[in-house]
Amino acid sequence: MNGARALIETLADCGVELCMANPGTSEMHLVQALDQVPRMRSVLTLFEGVCTGAADGYGRMTGKPAATLLHLGPGLANGIANLHNARKAGTPLINIVGNHPQYHMGHDAPLTSDIDTLARNFSSWIKSCSTAETLAQDGADAYTATLRATPGSQGQIATLIMGADAAWGISPGPVRANPLPTRARIDGSRADALARVLASGEKAVLLLEHDALTAEALEAAGRIAGKTGCRLVTGTFPARTDGGPGTVSVERMPYFPEHILATLEGTRHLVLVGAQTPASFFAYQNQSGRLVPEGCSVHTLARIEEDAADALSQVADILSAPASVIKRFEKSAVPKPQGALNTRSISQAVAATMPDNAIVATDSGGGNAAWSICQGAARHSWLSLTGGSIGQGGPAATGAALACPDRRVLALLGDGGAGYTIQCLWTQAREQLNVTTLIYANRSYNILNVEYARLGVTDVGAVAASLFDISNPEINWVGLAKSMGVPGATANTAEELCTLLERSFQEPGPFLIQAQC
């Protein structure tokens, strides 16, 4: 058995079921191993940004890592934008990056690069000196590293840089999986102290992220809020939230810094649970980037790497908070919109037609704006653009559909972001994935128009306008989808959009809707 086969056997034994691949020559022995180990499903992508984004979507929905197979430094570089998003999301993910054998590195061949330096930008674990004898154990260690929560925004991505000689060399065979890591529990004294703060009657907010947004954690947080009157708030772009009628009612933090400060105005205690202190997405002149209102104390109940669900349960028990006080989202009938298409009418159409148990992946401001109205529509999972690097929504939807083939996936994409990773449609067609892609076709990088106006510019010059405009030439998204094997249609009115959404949810396989707004 060679090292590649031992690695794939080991990863499959650990529980890795999916490999998103865009391989090259250095990875051919690994491709051969994937052919020999059918327990691991292999899915081809045409671009590495789709590969890494799909692995992110899969990991968010399953809680376990998919593997990516990438070709040397340039292949990894093509996937970094969505690995950045995955790091911010805390998604478990294993990158296998092929490399030259060590003896070939000195020749400075065309594809030679410093892969370690690239990987350090997003990896919590890196190994680049594997041999055929160690490769299987390195794979087991990489898997374990993806399930080990890390402080701050270090994430849970493991990158195994595999020299070709480690892949083709003789191996002693696969190894056993390591024991699984567990999150640290907070000390009871911290729970006691925070319970006293929340019971004081002063205005408080629980800011929930990462592990604090699991169903178990939200139930405990709901008990605390029901007993003390504190507010439950997520960040602007949480990695995953499961919402809809019957789920615990939470608020979502707005985007712009002045709106965040407004929503937190009067708060005396901001309690971080799996979260960091709020910061503005970008720096603005004469504004603080730290978004904590004056007179507000910041407390930490559970750090990102700690067991947030247990911490919240401890506080809820100390407060003797019953489940009966939990405030939940209520079912509300959303009428189908009529007339012109804009962000509001598209959001209403999505909510009015959303099937039960849908998965929504967003990659635009318009798509994120649909979150609130959908909370009364149907049960769903929502995957947000965690790291701000656009081009995530379509690939994440692809990975979510691979993870949950029995659920309909809805990708809400701006036409600017869709242009980055539209190759995901080809993979959706090849694998016949149940993904509805809705593109907000406003023919503009619209958020940049907004940001430019925030500078106080009222007269946009020709050069600036051209840099925000993607209407010349205009992209035919339906034609582009058809060329990749995905059927689609254009919606010019809200009525047409509702009809097309319902059609797409009823038909198996992928479908694209171009919403002219």
C-alpha positions in Angstrom: 0.0 0.0 0.0 1.3 3.5 -0.8 1.0 6.6 1.3 -1.9 8.0 -0.6 -4.0 4.9 -0.2 -3.1 4.7 3.6 -4.1 8.4 4.0 -7.5 8.0 2.3 -8.3 4.8 4.2 -7.4 6.5 7.4 -9.5 9.6 6.7 -12.5 7.4 5.7 -12.1 5.4 9.0 -12.1 8.7 10.9 -15.4 9.7 9.3 -14.5 11.8 6.3 -17.1 11.0 3.7 -16.6 13.7 1.0 -13.6 15.0 -1.0 -14.1 18.2 -3.1 -11.4 18.0 -5.7 -9.6 19.9 -8.4 -6.5 17.8 -8.7 -3.3 18.1 -10.8 -0.3 15.9 -11.6 1.2 15.9 -8.1 -2.0 14.5 -6.7 -2.5 11.6 -9.2 -1.7 8.9 -6.6 -4.3 10.4 -4.3 -6.8 10.3 -7.2 -6.0 6.6 -7.6 -6.6 6.1 -3.9 -10.0 7.8 -4.1 -10.9 5.3 -6.9 -9.9 2.5 -4.6 -11.8 3.7 -1.5 -15.4 4.3 -2.6 -16.5 5.0 1.0 -15.3 8.6 0.4 -17.3 10.4 -2.3 -15.3 12.4 -4.7 -16.9 15.5 -6.4 -15.1 17.5 -9.1 -15.2 21.3 -9.2 -13.9 23.5 -12.0 -12.4 26.1 -9.7 -10.7 25.8 -6.3 -12.9 28.6 -4.8 -15.9 26.4 -5.4 -14.0 23.4 -3.9 -13.2 25.2 -0.7 -16.6 27.0 -0.4 -18.5 23.7 -0.9 -16.4 22.1 1.8 -17.3 25.0 4.1 -21.0 24.6 3.4 -20.8 20.8 4.0 -19.0 21.3 7.3 -21.4 23.9 8.5 -24.3 21.5 7.9 -22.7 18.3 9.2 -20.3 19.5 11.9 -17.6 17.3 10.5 -14.9 18.0 7.9 -14.9 17.4 4.2 -11.5 17.1 2.5 -10.4 19.3 -0.4 -7.9 18.1 -2.9 -5.9 21.1 -4.3 -3.0 21.4 -6.8 0.1 22.9 -5.3 0.4 26.6 -4.2 -1.5 28.2 -7.0 -4.4 25.8 -6.6 -4.5 26.6 -2.9 -4.3 30.3 -3.6 -7.3 30.1 -5.8 -9.3 28.7 -2.9 -8.1 31.0 -0.2 -11.0 33.5 -0.3 -13.5 30.9 0.8 -11.0 29.4 3.2 -11.0 32.8 4.8 -14.8 32.6 5.2 -14.5 29.1 6.5 -12.0 30.2 9.1 -14.2 33.0 10.3 -17.1 30.5 10.5 -15.1 28.0 12.6 -15.9 25.3 10.0 -14.1 22.0 10.3 -12.2 21.4 7.0 -9.2 19.4 5.8 -7.1 20.7 2.9 -4.9 18.2 1.1 -2.5 20.1 -1.0 -0.1 18.3 -3.4 3.5 19.4 -3.6 6.7 18.5 -5.3 9.0 16.0 -3.6 11.6 17.6 -1.5 14.4 16.6 -3.9 12.6 18.5 -6.7 12.2 21.8 -4.8 15.7 23.0 -5.5 15.0 23.1 -9.3 12.6 26.0 -8.9 10.1 24.4 -11.3 7.2 26.6 -12.6 4.7 25.6 -9.9 7.1 25.8 -6.9 5.9 28.1 -4.2 5.9 28.6 -0.4 2.7 26.8 0.4 3.3 27.0 4.1 3.1 30.8 4.0 -0.1 30.7 2.1 -1.6 28.1 4.5 -0.7 30.1 7.6 -3.3 32.7 6.7 -6.3 30.4 7.5 -5.0 27.2 9.0 -5.1 26.2 12.7 -2.9 23.2 11.9 -0.3 22.6 9.2 1.9 19.7 8.3 4.3 19.9 5.3 7.0 17.3 6.0 5.1 14.1 5.7 6.7 10.9 4.5 5.0 7.7 3.2 5.5 6.3 6.7 3.9 9.2 8.5 1.2 10.3 6.0 -1.6 8.2 7.4 -1.0 9.4 11.0 -0.7 13.0 9.8 -4.1 12.5 8.2 -5.6 11.3 11.5 -4.0 14.2 13.3 -5.4 16.7 10.7 -8.9 15.2 11.3 -8.6 15.7 15.0 -7.4 19.2 14.6 -10.5 20.2 12.6 -12.7 19.2 15.6 -10.6 21.1 18.2 -12.1 24.5 18.8 -9.5 27.3 18.9 -9.4 30.8 20.5 -10.4 33.9 18.6 -10.7 33.6 14.9 -8.1 30.9 14.4 -10.7 28.6 13.0 -10.7 24.8 12.6 -9.0 24.3 9.2 -6.2 21.7 8.9 -3.9 21.8 5.9 -1.8 18.8 5.0 0.8 19.7 2.4 1.6 16.3 0.8 4.8 15.8 -1.2 4.3 13.5 -4.2 7.0 11.1 -2.8 4.9 10.7 0.4 2.0 9.7 -1.8 3.7 7.2 -4.0 6.1 5.7 -1.3 5.4 2.4 0.5 3.4 2.8 3.7 2.8 0.6 6.7 -0.9 1.2 6.2 -3.8 3.1 7.7 -3.9 4.1 11.4 -6.6 4.3 14.0 -8.5 7.5 14.6 -7.4 9.6 17.5 -9.7 10.3 20.5 -12.0 13.2 19.7 -11.3 16.5 21.4 -14.0 18.1 23.7 -14.6 21.7 24.5 -13.6 23.0 27.9 -16.4 23.8 30.4 -16.4 27.1 32.2 -15.8 27.3 35.9 -19.0 27.5 38.0 -17.9 30.8 39.6 -18.0 32.5 36.2 -21.5 31.2 35.7 -22.5 32.5 39.2 -21.1 35.9 38.5 -22.8 36.3 35.1 -26.1 35.0 36.6 -25.9 37.9 39.2 -25.2 40.4 36.4 -28.2 39.2 34.4 -30.5 39.1 37.4 -29.6 42.7 38.4 -32.4 44.1 36.2 -30.0 46.3 34.3 -30.4 46.3 30.5 -28.3 43.4 29.1 -27.6 41.7 25.8 -26.3 38.2 25.2 -24.3 38.2 22.0 -24.3 34.7 20.7 -22.0 33.2 18.0 -20.5 29.9 17.0 -21.2 27.2 19.6 -23.7 29.4 21.3 -26.0 29.1 18.2 -26.6 25.4 18.4 -30.2 24.3 19.2 -29.2 23.2 22.7 -27.4 26.5 23.5 -30.3 28.6 22.1 -32.8 26.8 24.3 -30.7 27.6 27.4 -30.3 31.2 26.2 -34.0 31.5 25.7 -34.6 30.4 29.3 -32.3 33.1 30.5 -33.9 35.8 28.4 -37.4 34.7 29.4 -36.4 34.9 33.1 -34.3 38.1 33.1 -35.6 40.1 30.2 -32.2 40.3 28.5 -32.0 40.4 24.7 -30.6 37.6 22.5 -28.6 38.9 19.6 -26.4 37.2 17.0 -23.7 38.9 14.9 -24.5 40.3 11.5 -23.2 37.3 9.7 -23.4 34.1 11.9 -22.0 30.9 10.4 -25.3 29.0 10.8 -28.6 29.7 12.4 -31.5 27.3 12.5 -34.7 29.4 12.6 -38.3 29.6 11.7 -41.6 29.1 13.6 -41.1 27.4 17.0 -37.4 28.2 17.3 -35.9 30.5 19.9 -36.5 34.1 19.0 -33.2 36.0 18.5 -32.3 39.3 16.9 -29.6 39.9 14.3 -27.1 42.7 14.6 -27.3 45.2 11.7 -24.4 45.9 9.3 -23.4 49.6 9.6 -21.6 50.7 12.8 -24.0 53.5 13.6 -26.9 51.1 13.4 -25.2 48.6 15.7 -24.6 51.3 18.3 -28.2 52.4 18.0 -29.5 48.9 18.6 -27.2 48.6 21.6 -28.0 52.0 23.0 -28.8 51.9 26.7 -27.2 48.5 27.2 -25.4 48.3 30.5 -24.0 44.7 30.1 -22.9 43.1 26.9 -22.3 39.4 27.6 -20.2 37.5 25.0 -21.1 33.9 24.5 -18.9 32.3 21.8 -18.5 35.8 20.4 -15.9 38.6 20.2 -16.5 42.3 21.1 -18.4 43.8 18.1 -16.3 45.7 15.6 -17.3 47.6 12.5 -16.9 45.7 9.2 -14.7 48.5 7.9 -12.9 51.5 9.4 -14.5 54.9 8.9 -13.0 58.3 9.6 -13.8 59.8 13.0 -15.6 56.6 14.1 -14.5 54.1 16.6 -14.2 50.5 15.3 -15.1 49.1 18.7 -18.9 49.0 18.8 -19.7 49.1 22.5 -22.0 52.0 23.7 -20.7 54.3 26.4 -21.3 53.1 29.9 -21.6 49.4 28.8 -19.5 46.8 30.5 -18.4 43.8 28.4 -18.4 40.4 30.1 -17.4 36.9 28.7 -19.5 34.0 29.7 -17.9 31.5 27.3 -15.0 32.1 24.9 -15.2 30.8 21.3 -13.3 27.6 22.2 -15.4 26.9 25.3 -18.6 24.9 25.7 -21.2 27.6 25.3 -24.2 25.4 25.6 -23.0 24.1 28.9 -22.2 27.6 30.1 -25.7 28.9 29.2 -27.3 25.9 30.8 -25.4 26.5 34.0 -26.6 30.1 34.2 -30.2 29.1 33.3 -30.1 26.6 36.1 -28.7 29.0 38.6 -31.5 31.4 37.7 -34.1 28.6 38.0 -35.3 29.6 34.5 -38.0 27.3 33.1 -38.4 26.3 29.5 -41.9 27.7 29.6 -40.7 31.3 29.5 -38.8 30.9 26.2 -39.9 33.4 23.5 -40.1 31.7 20.1 -40.7 32.9 16.6 -44.3 32.5 15.7 -45.8 31.3 12.4 -47.0 34.2 10.3 -48.6 34.2 6.9 -46.6 36.0 4.3 -48.6 37.1 1.3 -47.0 36.8 -2.1 -45.8 40.2 -3.3 -47.0 42.0 -6.5 -45.4 44.4 -8.8 -41.8 45.5 -9.3 -38.8 43.6 -8.1 -36.6 45.1 -5.4 -34.9 43.9 -2.3 -38.1 44.1 -0.2 -40.3 42.3 -2.7 -37.7 39.6 -3.4 -37.4 39.0 0.4 -41.2 38.7 0.6 -41.3 36.3 -2.3 -38.7 34.1 -0.7 -40.6 34.0 2.6 -44.0 33.4 0.9 -42.7 30.4 -1.0 -40.1 28.9 1.2 -40.5 25.1 1.7 -40.2 23.6 5.1 -36.6 22.6 6.2 -34.9 24.6 3.5 -31.3 25.7 3.7 -30.5 29.3 2.7 -27.0 30.4 1.7 -26.5 34.1 1.3 -23.8 36.1 -0.5 -25.3 39.6 -0.7 -26.8 42.4 1.3 -30.1 41.7 -0.4 -30.1 38.1 0.5 -29.2 38.8 4.1 -32.0 41.2 4.3 -34.5 38.4 3.8 -33.6 36.8 7.1 -36.0 38.6 9.4 -39.2 38.0 7.3 -38.3 34.4 6.8 -38.4 33.7 10.6 -42.2 33.4 10.6 -42.4 31.5 7.3 -40.9 28.0 7.6 -38.2 26.1 9.5 -34.8 26.5 7.8 -31.0 26.7 8.3 -29.3 29.9 7.3 -25.6 30.1 6.2 -24.2 33.7 6.1 -21.2 35.3 4.5 -19.0 35.1 7.6 -15.7 36.6 6.3 -17.0 39.1 3.9 -15.2 37.5 0.9 -17.9 37.4 -1.8 -18.2 34.3 -3.9 -19.2 32.1 -1.0 -23.0 31.7 -1.5 -23.1 29.4 -4.5 -20.3 27.1 -3.4 -21.6 26.9 0.2 -25.1 26.0 -1.2 -23.4 23.3 -3.3 -21.8 21.8 -0.2 -24.9 22.1 1.8 -26.8 20.2 -0.9 -24.2 17.4 -0.8 -24.5 17.2 3.0 -28.3 17.2 3.0 -29.7 15.8 -0.2 -33.2 15.5 1.2 -33.5 19.3 1.8 -34.0 22.1 -0.8 -31.2 24.6 -0.8 -31.7 28.3 -1.8 -28.7 30.4 -2.8 -29.4 34.2 -2.6 -26.6 35.8 -4.6 -25.8 39.3 -5.7 -24.7 39.4 -9.4 -21.4 40.8 -8.3 -20.6 37.9 -6.0 -22.1 35.3 -8.3 -19.5 36.2 -11.0 -16.7 35.0 -8.7 -17.7 31.4 -8.4 -20.4 30.7 -10.9 -18.6 27.5 -11.9 -20.5 25.9 -8.9 -23.5 25.5 -11.3 -21.6 23.0 -13.3 -21.0 20.8 -10.2 -24.6 21.2 -9.2 -25.7 19.9 -12.7 -23.1 17.1 -12.7 -24.3 15.9 -9.2 -28.0 16.8 -9.8 -28.1 18.8 -6.5 -31.4 20.3 -5.3 -30.2 24.0 -5.4 -32.3 27.0 -6.4 -30.0 29.9 -7.3 -31.6 33.3 -7.1 -29.5 36.1 -8.5 -30.3 39.7 -7.6 -29.5 41.1 -11.1 -29.1 44.8 -10.4 -26.1 45.0 -12.7 -24.0 46.7 -10.1 -21.6 46.3 -7.1 -24.4 48.0 -5.2 -22.8 48.0 -1.8 -19.9 50.0 -3.2 -22.4 52.7 -4.3 -23.7 52.8 -0.7 -20.2 53.0 0.8 -19.1 55.7 -1.7 -22.1 57.8 -0.7 -21.1 57.4 3.0 -18.0 59.3 2.2 -20.3 62.3 1.4 -19.8 62.0 -2.3 -23.0 63.3 -4.1 -21.5 63.6 -7.6 -20.1 60.3 -8.7 -17.6 60.7 -11.5 -17.4 58.7 -14.6 -14.4 56.6 -13.5 -16.0 55.8 -10.1 -19.3 54.9 -11.7 -17.7 52.6 -14.2 -15.9 50.7 -11.4 -19.2 49.9 -9.6 -21.1 49.1 -12.8 -21.4 45.6 -14.3 -24.0 46.3 -17.0 -21.6 46.8 -19.9 -21.8 44.1 -21.2 -24.9 42.8 -19.4 -24.6 39.2 -18.1 -27.1 36.7 -19.2 -27.2 34.5 -16.1 -29.9 32.2 -17.5 -27.8 31.6 -20.7 -24.7 31.0 -18.6 -26.5 28.5 -16.4 -27.9 26.7 -19.4 -24.3 26.3 -20.8 -23.4 24.5 -17.6 -26.4 22.2 -17.6 -28.7 24.1 -15.2 -32.1 25.2 -16.4 -33.3 28.7 -15.5 -35.6 31.6 -16.3 -35.8 35.4 -15.8 -38.3 37.0 -13.4 -39.3 40.6 -14.2 -42.1 41.0 -11.6 -42.8 39.7 -8.1 -45.5 37.5 -9.5 -43.2 35.8 -11.9 -40.6 35.3 -9.2 -43.0 33.5 -6.9 -44.1 31.2 -9.8 -40.5 30.4 -10.6 -39.5 29.8 -7.0 -42.4 27.4 -6.5 -41.5 25.6 -9.7 -37.9 25.2 -8.7 -38.8 23.8 -5.3 -41.1 21.1 -6.9 -38.6 19.9 -9.6 -35.5 17.9 -8.6 -32.1 19.1 -9.5 -30.7 22.7 -9.8 -32.5 25.7 -11.2 -31.4 29.4 -11.6 -33.6 32.5 -11.5 -32.4 35.8 -12.7 -34.4 38.5 -10.8 -34.3 41.8 -12.7 -34.2 44.4 -10.0 
